Amino acid sequence: MSKSRGLIFKRGGGWAYRFSYRDANRQRRFKSAQGFDTKQLAEKYLTQALSEIDQGKGLNAHKVSIVDYLRSWCDQYERAGRVKSSTVAASRSHIEAYIVPMLGGNPDKPLLLSKLNREMIERFYADLYANGRRGVNGEPGASLSAKTVRNIAGTLHKSFSDAVKRGYLTHNPADAIDLPRWDRRDLNVWDAQQFAQFLQIAADSGDYMYPLWRLVVATGIRRGELLGLRWRDIDLVEATIAISQTRITDGSAMKLGTPKTRAGRRTIAIDDGTVIALAYLKNLQTAAADALDVPLGDLVAAEMDGKPISRHTLMDRFHAATERAGLPKCRLHDLRHSAAADALTRGVPVHIVAGRLGHANPSITLNVYAAFLPRADRDAANAGGSLIDQLMSASKTRTKSAPRTKSAPKNRHITTPNDTRQNIKPNELHDATTSAHTNKVGRQGIEPWTCGLKVRRSTN
């Protein structure tokens, strides 16, 4: 580092310095300071400022703590309105639950942005993976999943990228850090018999939530979409529901939002049984509102008094219904997986399943549910084969019943048994051979098209 990169000069009654540098976006920035009593003091602070630039630290980072910056960044992230409220809520949760307690330093001596380096972030990720699920009073707990660690890393990387843009940092210290390997876990799905058992027991036991459980199984909608569904979004005459809003958790509060993607805003058909179940639920809520003299709530997932059902209440009641049905405990989201897997197994086209689930692209559906496509492929093959057999059988019946007309015999130009093949044309030789084989196998009671092979059909 050389002081020639900056300029020291007299200003007023003291000394000042000025220099320029390029930030991470290769934009030229300028820094100056004045009011130093001596030239040597100005040179000292110029050297310190240039050293911070050389070490990749922003000029303002020595004044801002990580905690203050991240909280301010999250507020601006929300005000910008470029991402969904659910994304902001997840980022805020990462900051308050993990980053601040484990990376922010002590409250009395918070860690400054200028002190943060790559090694600290690597240790932070390793600690998250080892015992990030903090216990009571901050005591170490169980490890976090690799997926959660990667999500937290995404929040940290985005916040530091914005810090570079705002001049707090000259480079992102979270760049190119190896993260825990994450493999998509195997789907926990119910087969048709299991979710039929679940729904039947819920209906027989008078479970108030039965129409909601049936709706999830029938459509595969997400939990937030179920909680945000309104009666105005349901057309019981046309048998459709429109997904246009969601309810998400932001800390301890529930907020309304919109689906993450354009494909998430969709209208999907529902079956007659689900229509009847939803109509019954609406009648119950209407009768309760009249009895309690309160207005009928607009949300479908509501208590009898019209109050919205919370996410935790929904999950508690789902687990209770699962236990009553004698089925293994699973997430409500697994019902969505079960609905998708069942549709693909029954041979519903992938693009139709993707549209009903609200996937932005059918490739997402293929990536998640590829394991269920072979069964659908086998079912499609068997169905296609059965159709071919039926058409061939019908064609055979028509051929037998049709009147035959005599045709003039073809001249094969056969002179003597010794020179038969010398006088038959190649295509006529093939016809004669095929005819002889057909007559032979026909006499033995074997269908000619099987060529004597026994066809084994799979019933899977």
C-alpha positions in Angstrom: 0.0 0.0 0.0 1.3 3.4 -0.9 0.1 6.8 0.3 0.5 8.0 -3.3 -2.9 6.4 -3.9 -4.3 9.3 -1.9 -3.9 13.0 -1.6 -3.0 14.9 1.6 -3.6 18.7 1.6 -4.3 21.7 3.8 -7.8 22.8 4.3 -8.9 25.6 6.6 -6.9 25.5 9.7 -6.0 21.8 9.5 -5.1 18.9 7.2 -7.3 16.6 5.0 -7.0 13.6 2.8 -8.9 12.3 -0.3 -8.7 9.2 -2.4 -10.7 7.1 -4.8 -11.2 3.3 -5.2 -13.4 0.9 -7.1 -16.0 -1.2 -5.3 -17.0 -4.8 -6.1 -19.1 -3.6 -9.0 -16.1 -1.8 -10.5 -17.7 1.6 -9.8 -15.4 4.4 -8.8 -16.1 5.8 -5.3 -14.4 8.7 -3.4 -13.6 9.1 0.3 -12.3 12.2 2.0 -11.9 13.4 5.6 -10.6 16.7 7.1 -10.0 18.5 10.4 -6.7 16.7 11.3 -4.4 18.8 13.4 -1.2 17.6 11.8 -0.1 16.2 8.5 1.1 13.1 10.2 -2.3 12.4 11.7 -4.0 12.8 8.3 -1.4 10.4 6.8 -2.2 7.9 9.6 -6.0 7.8 8.9 -5.4 7.8 5.2 -3.2 4.7 5.7 -5.9 3.0 7.9 -8.6 3.7 5.3 -6.6 2.4 2.4 -5.7 -0.7 4.5 -9.4 -1.5 5.0 -10.0 -1.3 1.3 -7.1 -3.7 0.6 -8.6 -6.1 3.1 -11.9 -6.0 1.4 -13.7 -4.0 4.1 -16.0 -1.1 3.4 -15.3 2.3 4.7 -18.5 2.4 6.8 -18.2 -1.2 8.1 -16.2 -0.2 11.2 -19.2 1.8 12.4 -22.0 -0.8 11.9 -22.6 -4.0 13.8 -23.7 -7.1 12.1 -27.0 -7.2 14.1 -27.9 -3.6 13.3 -27.1 -4.0 9.7 -29.1 -7.3 9.2 -32.2 -5.9 10.9 -32.0 -2.8 8.9 -31.4 -4.8 5.7 -34.5 -7.0 6.4 -36.7 -3.9 6.9 -35.5 -2.5 3.6 -35.9 -5.9 1.9 -39.6 -5.9 2.9 -40.2 -2.3 1.9 -38.7 -2.8 -1.5 -41.6 -5.2 -2.3 -39.6 -7.3 -4.8 -40.1 -10.6 -2.9 -43.0 -12.3 -1.3 -43.8 -11.7 2.3 -43.2 -15.3 3.1 -39.6 -14.9 1.9 -39.1 -11.8 4.1 -40.6 -13.7 7.0 -38.2 -16.6 6.5 -35.2 -14.2 6.3 -36.3 -12.5 9.5 -36.6 -15.8 11.2 -33.1 -16.8 10.1 -31.7 -13.6 11.4 -33.3 -13.6 14.8 -33.2 -17.3 15.6 -29.7 -18.2 14.3 -27.5 -15.4 12.9 -27.9 -12.9 15.8 -27.4 -15.4 18.6 -24.5 -17.3 17.0 -22.7 -14.7 14.9 -23.7 -11.3 16.2 -21.4 -11.3 19.2 -22.2 -10.2 22.8 -24.9 -7.6 23.4 -22.4 -5.5 25.2 -19.8 -5.9 22.5 -21.5 -6.7 19.2 -19.4 -7.9 16.3 -18.8 -5.2 13.7 -19.3 -5.7 10.0 -15.6 -4.8 9.5 -14.5 -7.7 11.7 -16.4 -10.4 9.8 -14.4 -12.8 7.6 -14.7 -16.0 5.7 -13.4 -18.2 8.5 -16.0 -16.9 10.9 -18.8 -17.7 8.4 -17.4 -21.2 7.8 -17.4 -21.9 11.5 -20.9 -20.5 11.8 -22.2 -22.9 9.2 -20.4 -25.8 10.8 -21.9 -24.9 14.2 -25.4 -24.7 12.7 -25.0 -28.1 11.2 -23.6 -29.6 14.4 -25.9 -28.1 17.1 -27.8 -25.3 15.5 -31.2 -26.3 17.1 -30.6 -24.2 20.2 -32.0 -25.4 23.5 -33.3 -23.5 26.5 -31.2 -20.4 27.4 -29.1 -20.8 24.3 -27.7 -24.2 25.3 -26.5 -26.4 22.4 -29.2 -28.7 21.0 -29.6 -31.1 18.1 -28.2 -30.5 14.7 -30.0 -28.6 12.0 -30.8 -30.3 8.7 -28.5 -29.5 5.7 -31.5 -27.9 3.9 -32.1 -25.5 6.8 -28.4 -24.6 7.0 -28.4 -23.9 3.2 -31.5 -21.7 3.6 -29.8 -19.6 6.3 -26.7 -19.3 4.2 -28.9 -18.0 1.4 -30.2 -15.2 3.6 -26.7 -14.3 4.8 -25.3 -14.3 1.3 -28.1 -12.1 0.0 -27.7 -9.6 2.8 -23.9 -9.3 2.3 -24.4 -8.9 -1.5 -26.6 -5.9 -0.7 -24.0 -4.6 1.7 -21.5 -4.5 -1.2 -24.0 -2.5 -3.3 -24.4 0.0 -0.5 -20.7 0.5 0.1 -20.5 -1.2 3.5 -18.4 -4.0 2.0 -16.1 -4.2 -1.0 -16.7 -8.0 -1.5 -19.0 -10.6 -0.1 -17.3 -12.7 2.6 -20.0 -15.4 2.2 -19.0 -16.1 -1.5 -17.9 -19.6 -2.6 -18.2 -21.3 0.9 -18.8 -25.0 0.8 -22.2 -25.9 2.4 -23.5 -29.2 3.8 -24.6 -31.6 1.1 -28.3 -31.9 0.8 -30.2 -34.7 -0.9 -34.0 -34.5 -1.3 -35.4 -36.9 1.2 -37.7 -39.7 0.2 -41.3 -38.8 0.0 -43.6 -40.0 2.7 -46.8 -40.8 0.9 -49.9 -42.7 1.7 -51.3 -45.1 -0.9 -55.0 -44.9 -2.0 -56.1 -47.4 0.7 -54.5 -45.4 3.5 -55.9 -42.0 2.7 -59.3 -43.6 2.0 -59.1 -45.1 5.5 -58.1 -41.7 6.9 -61.0 -39.9 5.2 -63.6 -42.6 6.0 -62.7 -42.6 9.8 -62.7 -38.8 9.8 -66.1 -38.7 8.2 -67.6 -41.4 10.5 -66.3 -39.8 13.6 -67.9 -36.5 12.7 -64.6 -34.7 12.4 -65.3 -31.0 11.8 -62.2 -30.8 9.7 -63.1 -33.7 7.4 -64.0 -31.4 4.5 -60.6 -29.7 4.7 -58.7 -33.0 4.8 -60.7 -34.2 1.8 -59.9 -31.0 -0.1 -56.2 -31.5 0.4 -56.3 -35.1 -0.7 -58.5 -34.2 -3.7 -56.4 -31.2 -4.9 -53.0 -31.3 -3.3 -53.2 -27.7 -2.3 -50.5 -26.3 0.1 -51.1 -25.6 3.8 -50.9 -21.9 3.3 -53.3 -22.0 0.4 -55.7 -24.0 2.5 -55.5 -21.5 5.3 -56.0 -18.6 2.9 -58.9 -20.1 1.0 -62.1 -18.0 1.1 -65.7 -19.0 0.4 -65.8 -16.5 -2.4 -63.0 -18.5 -4.1 -65.2 -21.6 -4.2 -67.8 -22.2 -6.9 -70.0 -25.0 -5.6 -72.1 -24.9 -8.8 -69.2 -25.2 -11.3 -67.2 -27.4 -8.8 -64.0 -25.3 -8.9 -61.8 -23.5 -6.4 -59.6 -20.5 -7.1 -56.2 -20.2 -5.3 -55.4 -16.5 -5.1 -54.0 -15.9 -1.6 -52.2 -17.6 1.2 -51.8 -17.3 5.0 -48.3 -17.4 6.3 -46.5 -17.2 9.6 -44.4 -14.1 10.4 -43.1 -14.6 13.8 -46.1 -15.2 16.0 -48.5 -13.5 13.6 -50.4 -14.8 10.6 -50.3 -12.6 7.5 -52.1 -12.8 4.2 -50.0 -13.1 1.0 -50.1 -14.2 -2.6 -48.8 -17.4 -4.1 -45.0 -17.4 -4.8 -45.3 -17.8 -8.5 -47.8 -16.9 -11.3 -48.5 -20.6 -11.7 -49.6 -20.6 -8.0 -52.6 -18.5 -8.9 -54.8 -21.1 -10.4 -58.4 -22.4 -10.7 -58.8 -26.2 -10.3 -61.7 -28.5 -10.5 -63.0 -30.5 -7.5 -65.0 -33.7 -7.5 -68.7 -34.0 -6.4 -67.9 -35.6 -3.1 -65.6 -32.7 -2.2 -68.3 -30.3 -3.3 -70.8 -32.0 -0.9 -68.3 -31.9 2.0 -67.6 -28.2 1.5 -71.3 -27.3 1.2 -71.9 -29.2 4.5 -69.1 -27.2 6.2 -70.5 -23.9 5.0 -73.9 -24.8 6.3 -72.4 -25.6 9.7 -70.5 -22.3 9.8 -73.6 -20.4 8.7 -75.8 -22.0 11.4 -73.2 -21.3 14.0 -72.9 -17.7 12.9 -76.7 -17.3 13.2 -76.8 -19.0 16.6 -74.0 -16.8 17.9 -75.3 -13.7 16.2 -71.9 -13.0 14.5 -71.1 -12.4 10.8 -70.1 -15.4 8.8 -66.4 -15.4 8.3 -64.9 -15.4 4.8 -62.2 -18.0 5.4 -63.0 -21.7 4.8 -60.5 -22.8 7.5 -62.3 -21.2 10.3 -63.7 -22.1 13.7 -67.4 -22.4 14.3 -67.4 -18.8 15.7 -65.7 -17.5 12.6 -62.2 -17.1 13.9 -59.4 -18.2 11.6 -57.8 -21.5 12.4 -54.1 -21.1 13.1 -51.3 -23.1 11.6 -50.5 -24.8 14.9 -54.2 -25.7 15.5 -54.5 -27.1 12.0 -51.5 -29.4 12.5 -52.6 -30.5 16.0 -56.0 -31.6 14.6 -54.4 -33.3 11.6 -52.1 -35.3 13.9 -55.1 -36.2 16.1 -57.1 -37.4 13.0 -54.1 -39.4 11.8 -53.8 -41.1 15.2 -57.6 -42.0 15.2 -57.2 -43.6 11.8 -54.3 -45.7 13.1 -51.9 -44.4 10.5 -48.3 -43.4 10.9 -47.7 -39.8 11.8 -46.9 -37.5 8.9 -47.0 -33.9 7.9 -50.1 -32.3 6.3 -47.8 -31.5 3.3 -47.4 -35.3 2.9 -51.1 -35.4 1.9 -50.1 -33.1 -1.0 -47.4 -35.5 -2.0 -49.9 -38.4 -1.7 -52.4 -36.6 -4.0 -49.7 -36.0 -6.6 -48.3 -39.5 -6.5 -51.7 -41.1 -6.8 -52.6 -39.0 -9.8 -49.4 -39.9 -11.6 -49.8 -43.6 -10.7 -53.3 -43.5 -12.2 -51.8 -42.1 -15.5 -52.9 -38.5 -15.2 -50.6 -36.5 -17.6 -47.7 -34.7 -15.8 -48.6 -31.3 -17.1 -52.1 -31.7 -15.7 -50.7 -32.7 -12.3 -48.3 -29.8 -12.4 -51.1 -27.3 -13.1 -53.2 -28.6 -10.2 -50.3 -28.4 -7.8 -49.3 -24.9 -8.9 -45.8 -25.8 -10.1 -44.3 -23.2 -12.4 -43.0 -25.9 -14.7 -43.8 -29.6 -15.2 -40.1 -30.4 -14.8 -40.5 -29.6 -11.1 -43.2 -32.2 -10.9 -41.0 -34.7 -12.7 -38.0 -34.0 -10.4 -40.1 -34.5 -7.2 -42.3 -37.4 -8.2 -40.2 -39.2 -10.8 -40.2 -42.4 -8.6 -44.0 -42.8 -9.3 -43.8 -42.5 -13.1 -42.7 -46.2 -13.8 -45.9 -47.5 -12.3 -47.9 -45.0 -14.3 -45.9 -46.1 -17.4 -46.8 -49.7 -16.8 -50.4 -48.9 -16.3 -50.4 -46.9 -19.5 -48.8 -49.8 -21.3 -51.3 -52.3 -20.0 -54.2 -50.0 -20.8 -52.9 -49.5 -24.3 -52.4 -53.2 -24.8 -55.9 -53.9 -23.6 -57.3 -51.4 -26.1 -55.3 -53.1 -28.9 -56.7 -56.5 -28.0 -60.2 -55.2 -28.0 -59.9 -53.6 -31.4 -58.3 -56.7 -32.9 -61.1 -58.9 -31.4 -63.7 -56.6 -32.9 -62.0 -56.6 -36.2 -61.8 -60.4 -36.2 -65.6 -60.6 -35.5 -66.4 -58.2 -38.3 -64.1 -60.2 -40.7 -65.9 -63.6 -39.9 -69.3 -62.1 -40.3 -68.6 -60.3 -43.6 -69.6 -62.3 -46.9 -66.7 -63.8 -48.8 -66.3 -63.2 -52.5 -64.5 -65.7 -54.8 -61.4 -64.4 -56.5 -59.6 -65.8 -59.5 -56.6 -68.0 -58.5 -53.2 -66.4 -58.9 -50.8 -67.9 -61.4 -47.7 -68.9 -59.4 -45.9 -70.1 -62.5 -45.2 -73.4 -60.8 -44.2 -76.1 -63.3 -42.9 -79.1 -61.3 -42.1 -79.8 -57.6 -38.4 -79.7 -58.5 -38.2 -76.2 -59.9 -40.9 -74.5 -57.7 -38.6 -71.9 -56.2 -37.0 -71.0 -59.5 -40.2 -69.8 -60.9 -41.7 -67.9 -57.9 -41.0 -64.2 -57.5 -39.4 -63.2 -54.1 -42.5 -61.5 -52.7 -44.6 -64.5 -53.8 -42.2 -66.9 -52.0 -42.7 -64.8 -48.8 -46.5 -64.9 -49.2 -46.5 -68.7 -49.8 -44.2 -69.4 -46.7 -46.3 -67.1 -44.5 -49.5 -68.8 -45.6 -48.1 -72.2 -44.9 -47.0 -71.2 -41.4 -50.4 -69.6 -40.7 -52.2 -72.8 -41.7 -49.9 -74.9 -39.6 -50.3 -72.9 -36.4 -54.0 -72.4 -37.0 -54.5 -76.2 -37.0 -52.7 -76.4 -33.7 -55.1 -73.9 -32.1 -52.4 -71.1 -31.8 -53.2 -67.5 -32.8 -51.1 -66.7 -35.9 -49.9 -63.3 -34.6 -48.3 -64.8 -31.5 -45.9 -67.0 -33.7 -46.4 -69.8 -31.1 -45.2 -67.7 -28.1 -47.1 -67.6 -24.9 -47.7 -63.9 -23.9 -47.4 -63.2 -20.2 -49.3 -60.1 -19.3 -48.5 -58.2 -16.1 -51.3 -57.2 -13.9 -49.3 -54.6 -12.0 
